[in-house]
Amino acid sequence: MSHSHAEEVARIIRITDERRDFVHDVDGYVYYLPNGANGHLSAWMLRALADELDRRNAAWDAQISQYFAENPPTPWREEPFDER
């Protein structure tokens, strides 16, 4: 019995979660950090992991975007040293 693409994607995500390969970093985002997985990953598997990272990071990314929209950075001003 063959599995659908969606079932295979769900399996890859489940295995990645079980291995704890999705990690939160100090910047608040989730990253993929493989912990010595046995085997190989194909392009579609990597795309599935990238899509899952985008899904997991979407709320945080929206928060960051909103913060900077409400608090735009001020331009850097370089002024000469005060020579006294």
N, CA, C and O atoms as a GROMACS GRO file, in nm:
protein
  336
    1MET      N    1   0.084  -0.118   0.000
    1MET     CA    2   0.000   0.000   0.000
    1MET      C    3   0.088   0.123   0.000
    1MET      O    4   0.175   0.138   0.086
    2SER      N    5   0.067   0.211  -0.096
    2SER     CA    6   0.148   0.331  -0.101
    2SER      C    7   0.082   0.442  -0.020
    2SER      O    8  -0.040   0.447  -0.005
    3HIS      N    9   0.166   0.529   0.031
    3HIS     CA   10   0.118   0.641   0.111
    3HIS      C   11   0.107   0.764   0.023
    3HIS      O   12   0.181   0.780  -0.074
    4SER      N   13   0.015   0.851   0.058
    4SER     CA   14   0.001   0.976  -0.016
    4SER      C   15   0.117   1.069   0.021
    4SER      O   16   0.186   1.049   0.121
    5HIS      N   17   0.136   1.168  -0.062
    5HIS     CA   18   0.241   1.268  -0.034
    5HIS      C   19   0.217   1.334   0.101
    5HIS      O   20   0.311   1.354   0.178
    6ALA      N   21   0.092   1.368   0.130
    6ALA     CA   22   0.060   1.433   0.258
    6ALA      C   23   0.094   1.342   0.376
    6ALA      O   24   0.143   1.389   0.479
    7GLU      N   25   0.069   1.213   0.361
    7GLU     CA   26   0.103   1.117   0.468
    7GLU      C   27   0.255   1.108   0.486
    7GLU      O   28   0.304   1.100   0.599
    8GLU      N   29   0.327   1.110   0.377
    8GLU     CA   30   0.473   1.104   0.385
    8GLU      C   31   0.530   1.231   0.450
    8GLU      O   32   0.624   1.224   0.530
    9VAL      N   33   0.472   1.347   0.415
    9VAL     CA   34   0.515   1.473   0.476
    9VAL      C   35   0.489   1.467   0.627
    9VAL      O   36   0.576   1.504   0.707
   10ALA      N   37   0.370   1.421   0.666
   10ALA     CA   38   0.336   1.410   0.808
   10ALA      C   39   0.433   1.316   0.879
   10ALA      O   40   0.471   1.342   0.994
   11ARG      N   41   0.473   1.208   0.813
   11ARG     CA   42   0.568   1.114   0.872
   11ARG      C   43   0.704   1.179   0.894
   11ARG      O   44   0.766   1.161   0.998
   12ILE      N   45   0.751   1.255   0.794
   12ILE     CA   46   0.880   1.323   0.806
   12ILE      C   47   0.877   1.423   0.921
   12ILE      O   48   0.972   1.431   0.999
   13ILE      N   49   0.768   1.499   0.933
   13ILE     CA   50   0.754   1.597   1.040
   13ILE      C   51   0.751   1.527   1.176
   13ILE      O   52   0.814   1.572   1.271
   14ARG      N   53   0.676   1.417   1.184
   14ARG     CA   54   0.668   1.341   1.310
   14ARG      C   55   0.805   1.289   1.353
   14ARG      O   56   0.844   1.301   1.469
   15ILE      N   57   0.878   1.232   1.258
   15ILE     CA   58   1.012   1.181   1.288
   15ILE      C   59   1.104   1.293   1.333
   15ILE      O   60   1.182   1.278   1.427
   16THR      N   61   1.096   1.406   1.265
   16THR     CA   62   1.179   1.521   1.299
   16THR      C   63   1.146   1.570   1.440
   16THR      O   64   1.236   1.605   1.516
   17ASP      N   65   1.018   1.574   1.475
   17ASP     CA   66   0.978   1.611   1.611
   17ASP      C   67   1.029   1.510   1.713
   17ASP      O   68   1.081   1.548   1.818
   18GLU      N   69   1.016   1.382   1.683
   18GLU     CA   70   1.062   1.278   1.776
   18GLU      C   71   1.212   1.288   1.801
   18GLU      O   72   1.258   1.265   1.912
   19ARG      N   73   1.286   1.324   1.699
   19ARG     CA   74   1.432   1.338   1.713
   19ARG      C   75   1.472   1.473   1.774
   19ARG      O   76   1.589   1.497   1.804
   20ARG      N   77   1.373   1.558   1.792
   20ARG     CA   78   1.396   1.693   1.847
   20ARG      C   79   1.492   1.773   1.760
   20ARG      O   80   1.581   1.842   1.809
   21ASP      N   81   1.470   1.761   1.629
   21ASP     CA   82   1.553   1.833   1.533
   21ASP      C   83   1.502   1.974   1.504
   21ASP      O   84   1.573   2.053   1.442
   22PHE      N   85   1.381   2.006   1.549
   22PHE     CA   86   1.332   2.144   1.543
   22PHE      C   87   1.367   2.207   1.677
   22PHE      O   88   1.321   2.162   1.781
   23VAL      N   89   1.448   2.312   1.674
   23VAL     CA   90   1.493   2.375   1.799
   23VAL      C   91   1.463   2.524   1.797
   23VAL      O   92   1.469   2.589   1.692
   24HIS      N   93   1.432   2.578   1.914
   24HIS     CA   94   1.414   2.722   1.930
   24HIS      C   95   1.550   2.784   1.958
   24HIS      O   96   1.626   2.734   2.041
   25ASP      N   97   1.579   2.893   1.890
   25ASP     CA   98   1.704   2.964   1.913
   25ASP      C   99   1.675   3.089   1.996
   25ASP      O  100   1.559   3.121   2.021
   26VAL      N  101   1.780   3.158   2.037
   26VAL     CA  102   1.764   3.275   2.122
   26VAL      C  103   1.689   3.388   2.054
   26VAL      O  104   1.636   3.477   2.121
   27ASP      N  105   1.683   3.388   1.922
   27ASP     CA  106   1.611   3.494   1.850
   27ASP      C  107   1.461   3.468   1.843
   27ASP      O  108   1.387   3.548   1.786
   28GLY      N  109   1.415   3.357   1.901
   28GLY     CA  110   1.273   3.326   1.904
   28GLY      C  111   1.225   3.241   1.789
   28GLY      O  112   1.111   3.195   1.790
   29TYR      N  113   1.309   3.219   1.689
   29TYR     CA  114   1.269   3.140   1.573
   29TYR      C  115   1.302   2.992   1.594
   29TYR      O  116   1.389   2.957   1.674
   30VAL      N  117   1.231   2.907   1.522
   30VAL     CA  118   1.255   2.764   1.523
   30VAL      C  119   1.345   2.732   1.404
   30VAL      O  120   1.324   2.782   1.293
   31TYR      N  121   1.445   2.648   1.428
   31TYR     CA  122   1.539   2.607   1.324
   31TYR      C  123   1.542   2.455   1.314
   31TYR      O  124   1.500   2.384   1.406
   32TYR      N  125   1.593   2.406   1.203
   32TYR     CA  126   1.613   2.263   1.184
   32TYR      C  127   1.759   2.233   1.214
   32TYR      O  128   1.849   2.283   1.146
   33LEU      N  129   1.782   2.152   1.314
   33LEU     CA  130   1.917   2.114   1.354
   33LEU      C  131   1.922   1.963   1.365
   33LEU      O  132   1.892   1.907   1.470
   34PRO      N  133   1.960   1.894   1.256
   34PRO     CA  134   1.959   1.748   1.258
   34PRO      C  135   2.059   1.693   1.359
   34PRO      O  136   2.175   1.735   1.364
   35ASN      N  137   2.013   1.599   1.438
   35ASN     CA  138   2.096   1.538   1.542
   35ASN      C  139   2.149   1.402   1.496
   35ASN      O  140   2.112   1.299   1.551
   36GLY      N  141   2.233   1.402   1.396
   36GLY     CA  142   2.296   1.279   1.351
   36GLY      C  143   2.199   1.177   1.294
   36GLY      O  144   2.208   1.058   1.324
   37ALA      N  145   2.107   1.224   1.212
   37ALA     CA  146   2.009   1.134   1.152
   37ALA      C  147   2.079   1.030   1.064
   37ALA      O  148   2.178   1.059   0.997
   38ASN      N  149   2.025   0.912   1.065
   38ASN     CA  150   2.076   0.806   0.978
   38ASN      C  151   2.000   0.813   0.846
   38ASN      O  152   1.878   0.819   0.845
   39GLY      N  153   2.071   0.812   0.739
   39GLY     CA  154   2.005   0.814   0.609
   39GLY      C  155   2.026   0.945   0.537
   39GLY      O  156   2.122   1.018   0.562
   40HIS      N  157   1.935   0.972   0.446
   40HIS     CA  158   1.949   1.089   0.360
   40HIS      C  159   1.814   1.158   0.346
   40HIS      O  160   1.709   1.100   0.375
   41LEU      N  161   1.818   1.281   0.300
   41LEU     CA  162   1.696   1.358   0.276
   41LEU      C  163   1.693   1.400   0.130
   41LEU      O  164   1.792   1.448   0.076
   42SER      N  165   1.578   1.383   0.070
   42SER     CA  166   1.562   1.425  -0.069
   42SER      C  167   1.516   1.570  -0.072
   42SER      O  168   1.486   1.629   0.032
   43ALA      N  169   1.510   1.627  -0.191
   43ALA     CA  170   1.467   1.766  -0.206
   43ALA      C  171   1.325   1.785  -0.154
   43ALA      O  172   1.298   1.885  -0.088
   44TRP      N  173   1.234   1.692  -0.184
   44TRP     CA  174   1.095   1.710  -0.137
   44TRP      C  175   1.088   1.703   0.014
   44TRP      O  176   1.004   1.771   0.074
   45MET      N  177   1.173   1.622   0.077
   45MET     CA  178   1.174   1.615   0.223
   45MET      C  179   1.224   1.747   0.283
   45MET      O  180   1.169   1.797   0.381
   46LEU      N  181   1.329   1.801   0.222
   46LEU     CA  182   1.381   1.930   0.269
   46LEU      C  183   1.278   2.041   0.251
   46LEU      O  184   1.264   2.128   0.337
   47ARG      N  185   1.205   2.038   0.138
   47ARG     CA  186   1.098   2.136   0.116
   47ARG      C  187   0.989   2.121   0.222
   47ARG      O  188   0.937   2.221   0.272
   48ALA      N  189   0.955   1.998   0.256
   48ALA     CA  190   0.853   1.974   0.359
   48ALA      C  191   0.900   2.029   0.493
   48ALA      O  192   0.821   2.089   0.567
   49LEU      N  193   1.027   2.011   0.526
   49LEU     CA  194   1.082   2.065   0.651
   49LEU      C  195   1.084   2.217   0.647
   49LEU      O  196   1.053   2.282   0.747
   50ALA      N  197   1.120   2.274   0.532
   50ALA     CA  198   1.120   2.421   0.519
   50ALA      C  199   0.979   2.476   0.534
   50ALA      O  200   0.959   2.578   0.601
   51ASP      N  201   0.881   2.411   0.474
   51ASP     CA  202   0.742   2.455   0.488
   51ASP      C  203   0.697   2.447   0.634
   51ASP      O  204   0.625   2.534   0.682
   52GLU      N  205   0.740   2.343   0.703
   52GLU     CA  206   0.703   2.328   0.844
   52GLU      C  207   0.770   2.437   0.928
   52GLU      O  208   0.707   2.491   1.020
   53LEU      N  209   0.894   2.470   0.898
   53LEU     CA  210   0.960   2.580   0.969
   53LEU      C  211   0.885   2.711   0.945
   53LEU      O  212   0.862   2.787   1.039
   54ASP      N  213   0.847   2.736   0.822
   54ASP     CA  214   0.770   2.857   0.791
   54ASP      C  215   0.640   2.859   0.871
   54ASP      O  216   0.600   2.964   0.924
   55ARG      N  217   0.573   2.745   0.880
   55ARG     CA  218   0.447   2.737   0.955
   55ARG      C  219   0.471   2.764   1.103
   55ARG      O  220   0.396   2.839   1.166
   56ARG      N  221   0.575   2.704   1.159
   56ARG     CA  222   0.603   2.720   1.302
   56ARG      C  223   0.652   2.862   1.335
   56ARG      O  224   0.630   2.910   1.446
   57ASN      N  225   0.716   2.926   1.241
   57ASN     CA  226   0.770   3.060   1.265
   57ASN      C  227   0.676   3.173   1.225
   57ASN      O  228   0.706   3.289   1.250
   58ALA      N  229   0.563   3.142   1.164
   58ALA     CA  230   0.474   3.246   1.109
   58ALA      C  231   0.425   3.344   1.215
   58ALA      O  232   0.428   3.465   1.193
   59ALA      N  233   0.381   3.295   1.329
   59ALA     CA  234   0.328   3.384   1.433
   59ALA      C  235   0.437   3.475   1.487
   59ALA      O  236   0.415   3.595   1.506
   60TRP      N  237   0.554   3.420   1.514
   60TRP     CA  238   0.665   3.500   1.566
   60TRP      C  239   0.710   3.602   1.462
   60TRP      O  240   0.738   3.718   1.496
   61ASP      N  241   0.718   3.561   1.337
   61ASP     CA  242   0.758   3.652   1.230
   61ASP      C  243   0.658   3.767   1.216
   61ASP      O  244   0.697   3.882   1.192
   62ALA      N  245   0.530   3.737   1.232
   62ALA     CA  246   0.427   3.842   1.227
   62ALA      C  247   0.445   3.940   1.342
   62ALA      O  248   0.429   4.061   1.324
   63GLN      N  249   0.477   3.888   1.461
   63GLN     CA  250   0.502   3.974   1.577
   63GLN      C  251   0.621   4.067   1.552
   63GLN      O  252   0.615   4.186   1.581
   64ILE      N  253   0.729   4.012   1.499
   64ILE     CA  254   0.849   4.090   1.472
   64ILE      C  255   0.817   4.197   1.367
   64ILE      O  256   0.856   4.312   1.382
   65SER      N  257   0.748   4.159   1.261
   65SER     CA  258   0.712   4.254   1.156
   65SER      C  259   0.625   4.366   1.211
   65SER      O  260   0.644   4.483   1.176
   66GLN      N  261   0.529   4.332   1.296
   66GLN     CA  262   0.441   4.432   1.356
   66GLN      C  263   0.522   4.527   1.445
   66GLN      O  264   0.500   4.648   1.442
   67TYR      N  265   0.614   4.472   1.523
   67TYR     CA  266   0.696   4.555   1.611
   67TYR      C  267   0.773   4.660   1.529
   67TYR      O  268   0.772   4.778   1.563
   68PHE      N  269   0.838   4.616   1.422
   68PHE     CA  270   0.918   4.709   1.342
   68PHE      C  271   0.831   4.805   1.261
   68PHE      O  272   0.874   4.916   1.229
   69ALA      N  273   0.709   4.763   1.227
   69ALA     CA  274   0.617   4.856   1.160
   69ALA      C  275   0.576   4.967   1.255
   69ALA      O  276   0.560   5.082   1.215
   70GLU      N  277   0.558   4.932   1.382
   70GLU     CA  278   0.518   5.030   1.483
   70GLU      C  279   0.637   5.107   1.542
   70GLU      O  280   0.619   5.214   1.598
   71ASN      N  281   0.757   5.052   1.529
   71ASN     CA  282   0.878   5.112   1.587
   71ASN      C  283   0.988   5.114   1.482
   71ASN      O  284   1.087   5.042   1.495
   72PRO      N  285   0.972   5.196   1.379
   72PRO     CA  286   1.075   5.195   1.273
   72PRO      C  287   1.210   5.239   1.330
   72PRO      O  288   1.218   5.327   1.415
   73PRO      N  289   1.315   5.177   1.282
   73PRO     CA  290   1.448   5.215   1.330
   73PRO      C  291   1.481   5.358   1.286
   73PRO      O  292   1.443   5.402   1.178
   74THR      N  293   1.552   5.427   1.370
   74THR     CA  294   1.593   5.562   1.335
   74THR      C  295   1.721   5.554   1.254
   74THR      O  296   1.803   5.465   1.275
   75PRO      N  297   1.738   5.647   1.162
   75PRO     CA  298   1.861   5.644   1.081
   75PRO      C  299   1.983   5.668   1.168
   75PRO      O  300   1.978   5.742   1.267
   76TRP      N  301   2.090   5.607   1.131
   76TRP     CA  302   2.217   5.621   1.201
   76TRP      C  303   2.277   5.756   1.167
   76TRP      O  304   2.289   5.792   1.050
   77ARG      N  305   2.313   5.830   1.268
   77ARG     CA  306   2.374   5.961   1.243
   77ARG      C  307   2.519   5.956   1.289
   77ARG      O  308   2.550   5.927   1.404
   78GLU      N  309   2.605   5.985   1.197
   78GLU     CA  310   2.747   5.993   1.233
   78GLU      C  311   2.783   6.139   1.246
   78GLU      O  312   2.766   6.218   1.154
   79GLU      N  313   2.833   6.173   1.363
   79GLU     CA  314   2.876   6.308   1.385
   79GLU      C  315   3.024   6.305   1.420
   79GLU      O  316   3.073   6.208   1.477
   80PRO      N  317   3.094   6.409   1.386
   80PRO     CA  318   3.238   6.410   1.416
   80PRO      C  319   3.262   6.409   1.566
   80PRO      O  320   3.179   6.453   1.645
   81PHE      N  321   3.377   6.357   1.602
   81PHE     CA  322   3.416   6.357   1.743
   81PHE      C  323   3.428   6.501   1.791
   81PHE      O  324   3.468   6.591   1.717
   82ASP      N  325   3.393   6.519   1.915
   82ASP     CA  326   3.407   6.649   1.977
   82ASP      C  327   3.552   6.664   2.021
   82ASP      O  328   3.595   6.598   2.116
   83GLU      N  329   3.626   6.746   1.954
   83GLU     CA  330   3.769   6.765   1.986
   83GLU      C  331   3.782   6.884   2.079
   83GLU      O  332   3.780   6.998   2.035
   84ARG      N  333   3.797   6.856   2.203
   84ARG     CA  334   3.816   6.964   2.302
   84ARG      C  335   3.957   6.968   2.347
   84ARG      O  336   3.993   7.052   2.430
   0.00000   0.00000   0.00000
